[in-house]
Amino acid sequence: MKTLETGLLQVKLLSILQERADPSRKIELRRMLLQKITYLSRKIAAGASGIRRTKVTQYRPGLDELDVDRTLEEQLGHPVLNYEHIYCTERVKQKSAYVLLLDVSNSMHREKIAIATIATGVFASKLRNEFHGVVAFSRNSHVIKRITEPNNLELLADRMLGIKSGGATNIRDALIQGLTLLDESKTMMKTGIIVTDGWATVGGDPVEISRRYDRLHVLGISFGLGGSDPQTNLLMAQHGKGRYMYVRHFDDLPLAITKILTSR
């Protein structure tokens, strides 16, 4: 295992071995698994983070995108164009808050939990400069990381690997829990990303709750023979003014998280 190149296959094999190993070897394998997961998470998430908004501001050195309309308004009535009349468009970083809602209601094998852990690590790495929280849900919702909690990737991965999957699916409760977490931050933009097959077996219709998010992106995924409910997933994304993406293969989940965050 140590000689294999670090990748999804190695992580899945390690997760299986760690689950079945003798107690004397479990700690060593767990430590190795966490190292591989954090390494892959950072590698997949490599790149800039944060979203930017534009504002019109008075010219200063370094700004070169002229706002023609505002400049003409300011210069109106003055025979000579001076620096104080010139206005430019400036892109400034917008502090945001994000929550990842991960459906674990289906009985996932340990290797799928490992892939979900990498996806969560990608989420946390990509948003290392933003407020972000993580919720795992089935019948009930469980907070894995609070919005204001420090970004400790290895601790987050360790918590994720301890998840017990299976049970009914309460998407509505998960969305409400996500909003509660997001309210812990005072940022203007609050965004949710939910990973689910869309089959809400308990808790009622989740679609209406989607409206409460500033943005809600939906990653539809099939956990097994049950397939997914694309109609519910699409409606949640539409009501949440976000993107809907179908993830055909579970191994593609970490990259799907990156795509959603890159195109936000």
C-alpha positions in Angstrom: 0.0 0.0 0.0 2.8 2.4 0.8 4.3 2.0 -2.7 1.1 2.7 -4.5 0.7 6.2 -6.0 -1.7 8.2 -3.8 -5.1 8.2 -5.5 -8.7 7.2 -5.1 -7.9 3.4 -5.5 -5.4 3.5 -2.7 -7.8 5.4 -0.4 -10.5 2.9 -1.0 -8.2 -0.1 -0.4 -6.9 1.5 2.8 -10.5 2.1 4.1 -11.4 -1.5 3.5 -8.2 -2.7 5.2 -8.6 -0.4 8.1 -12.2 -1.6 8.7 -11.2 -5.3 8.7 -7.7 -5.0 10.4 -6.8 -6.3 13.8 -7.0 -3.7 16.6 -3.2 -3.5 16.7 -3.1 -2.3 13.1 -6.2 -0.1 12.9 -4.5 3.0 14.4 -1.6 2.8 11.9 -3.9 2.3 9.0 -6.2 5.1 10.1 -3.3 7.5 10.3 -2.1 6.5 6.9 -5.7 6.9 5.5 -6.1 10.4 7.0 -2.7 11.4 5.4 -3.8 10.2 2.0 -7.2 11.8 2.2 -5.9 15.2 3.3 -3.2 15.1 0.6 -5.7 14.3 -2.2 -8.2 16.8 -0.9 -5.7 19.6 -1.1 -4.4 18.4 -4.5 -7.9 18.3 -6.1 -8.9 21.7 -4.5 -5.7 23.4 -5.6 -6.4 26.9 -6.8 -7.8 30.2 -5.7 -10.8 30.4 -3.4 -13.4 33.1 -2.7 -15.9 34.9 -4.9 -15.6 38.5 -5.9 -18.2 41.3 -6.5 -17.7 44.5 -8.4 -18.1 48.0 -7.1 -17.6 51.5 -8.7 -15.0 53.6 -7.0 -13.0 56.7 -7.5 -9.8 56.2 -9.5 -6.6 55.3 -7.7 -3.3 53.8 -9.0 -3.8 50.1 -9.9 -7.4 50.4 -11.2 -7.6 50.3 -14.9 -11.2 49.3 -15.7 -12.9 52.6 -16.5 -16.6 53.1 -15.7 -17.5 55.4 -18.6 -21.0 56.3 -17.5 -20.0 57.3 -13.9 -17.0 59.2 -15.2 -19.0 61.2 -17.7 -21.6 62.1 -15.0 -18.8 63.3 -12.7 -17.1 65.4 -15.4 -20.4 67.0 -16.6 -20.2 70.8 -16.2 -16.4 70.8 -15.8 -14.3 72.0 -18.8 -11.3 69.8 -17.8 -11.3 66.1 -16.9 -9.5 65.7 -13.5 -8.6 62.6 -11.6 -11.4 63.2 -9.1 -13.9 62.8 -12.0 -12.6 59.4 -13.0 -14.4 56.3 -11.7 -13.4 52.7 -12.2 -14.8 49.2 -11.6 -13.1 47.4 -8.8 -13.4 43.7 -8.0 -13.4 43.1 -4.3 -13.6 39.8 -2.4 -17.0 39.1 -0.9 -16.9 37.2 2.4 -19.4 34.4 2.2 -20.6 31.4 4.2 -21.1 27.9 2.8 -22.6 24.7 4.1 -22.1 21.2 2.6 -25.1 18.8 3.2 -24.2 15.2 2.7 -26.8 12.5 2.4 -25.6 9.3 4.2 -29.0 7.7 4.5 -28.1 4.9 2.3 -25.9 2.1 3.6 -22.6 3.1 1.9 -19.6 0.8 1.9 -16.6 2.1 3.7 -14.8 3.0 0.5 -17.7 5.3 -0.4 -17.5 7.0 2.9 -13.8 7.5 2.2 -14.6 9.1 -1.2 -17.3 11.3 0.5 -14.5 12.3 3.0 -12.2 13.4 0.2 -15.1 15.4 -1.3 -15.6 17.1 2.1 -11.9 17.8 2.3 -12.0 19.4 -1.1 -14.9 21.5 0.0 -13.0 22.7 3.1 -9.7 23.2 1.3 -11.3 25.2 -1.5 -13.1 27.4 1.1 -10.2 27.7 3.5 -10.6 31.5 3.5 -14.4 31.4 3.9 -16.8 30.5 6.6 -17.9 26.9 5.9 -19.7 24.1 7.7 -20.6 20.4 7.1 -23.7 18.4 7.9 -24.3 14.7 7.4 -27.9 13.6 7.3 -30.2 10.6 7.2 -33.4 10.6 9.3 -31.6 13.2 11.5 -29.0 15.8 10.7 -25.6 15.7 12.4 -23.2 18.7 12.4 -19.7 17.6 11.4 -18.2 21.1 11.3 -19.7 24.3 12.5 -19.4 27.5 10.4 -17.1 29.3 12.8 -15.0 26.4 13.7 -11.3 26.5 12.7 -10.4 24.8 9.4 -8.6 21.6 10.6 -8.7 19.3 7.6 -7.4 16.2 9.4 -9.9 16.6 12.2 -12.7 17.0 9.7 -11.6 13.9 7.8 -11.4 11.9 11.0 -15.0 12.9 11.9 -16.2 12.0 8.5 -14.6 8.5 8.6 -16.6 7.9 11.8 -20.0 8.4 10.1 -22.5 5.6 10.3 -24.6 5.4 7.2 -28.1 4.1 6.6 -31.7 4.9 7.5 -34.4 7.1 6.2 -33.8 10.3 4.3 -35.0 13.7 5.7 -33.8 16.3 3.2 -36.1 19.0 4.6 -34.5 18.7 8.1 -31.0 18.8 6.5 -31.8 22.1 4.7 -33.2 23.7 7.8 -30.1 22.6 9.8 -27.9 24.1 7.1 -29.7 27.4 7.4 -29.2 27.3 11.1 -25.5 26.9 10.7 -25.3 29.6 8.1 -27.0 32.0 10.4 -24.0 31.7 12.7 -22.1 33.9 10.3 -22.9 37.6 9.6 -22.0 37.4 5.9 -24.4 38.7 3.2 -24.1 35.7 0.9 -25.1 32.3 2.3 -24.7 29.3 0.0 -25.6 25.6 0.4 -24.4 22.6 -1.5 -26.4 19.4 -1.0 -25.3 15.9 -2.2 -28.3 13.6 -2.3 -30.2 11.1 -4.4 -33.3 13.3 -3.9 -35.5 10.6 -2.4 -37.1 12.3 0.6 -38.6 9.3 2.5 -39.5 11.2 5.7 -39.9 14.9 6.8 -42.0 16.2 3.9 -41.3 18.1 0.8 -37.9 19.8 0.9 -38.3 22.1 -2.2 -39.9 25.1 -0.4 -37.1 25.3 2.1 -34.7 25.8 -0.8 -36.0 29.3 -1.3 -34.5 30.4 1.9 -31.0 30.1 0.7 -29.2 32.9 -1.2 -27.9 30.1 -3.4 -28.4 26.3 -3.2 -26.5 24.0 -5.5 -27.6 20.4 -5.9 -25.4 17.4 -6.7 -27.6 14.6 -7.6 -26.1 11.2 -7.1 -27.2 7.5 -7.1 -26.1 5.4 -4.2 -27.2 2.1 -5.7 -30.0 0.3 -7.3 -32.6 2.9 -6.2 -31.3 5.5 -8.7 -32.1 9.1 -8.0 -35.0 11.6 -8.1 -33.8 14.2 -10.6 -37.1 16.1 -10.5 -36.8 16.9 -6.8 -33.2 17.7 -7.2 -33.8 20.0 -10.1 -36.6 21.8 -8.3 -34.4 22.4 -5.2 -31.7 23.9 -7.4 -34.2 26.1 -9.3 -35.9 27.3 -6.1 -32.5 27.9 -4.6 -31.2 29.8 -7.6 -28.3 27.4 -7.9 -26.9 24.8 -10.2 -28.1 21.2 -10.6 -25.4 18.6 -11.5 -25.9 14.9 -11.9 -22.9 12.9 -10.6 -22.9 9.6 -12.6 -20.1 7.9 -10.7 -19.5 8.2 -7.0 -15.8 8.5 -7.5 -16.5 11.8 -9.4 -17.9 13.5 -6.3 -14.7 15.3 -5.3 -14.3 16.8 -8.7 -18.0 17.7 -8.9 -17.5 19.7 -5.6 -14.6 21.6 -7.3 -16.7 22.3 -10.4 -19.6 23.7 -8.4 -17.3 26.0 -6.3 -15.2 27.1 -9.3 -18.3 28.2 -11.3 -20.1 29.9 -8.4 
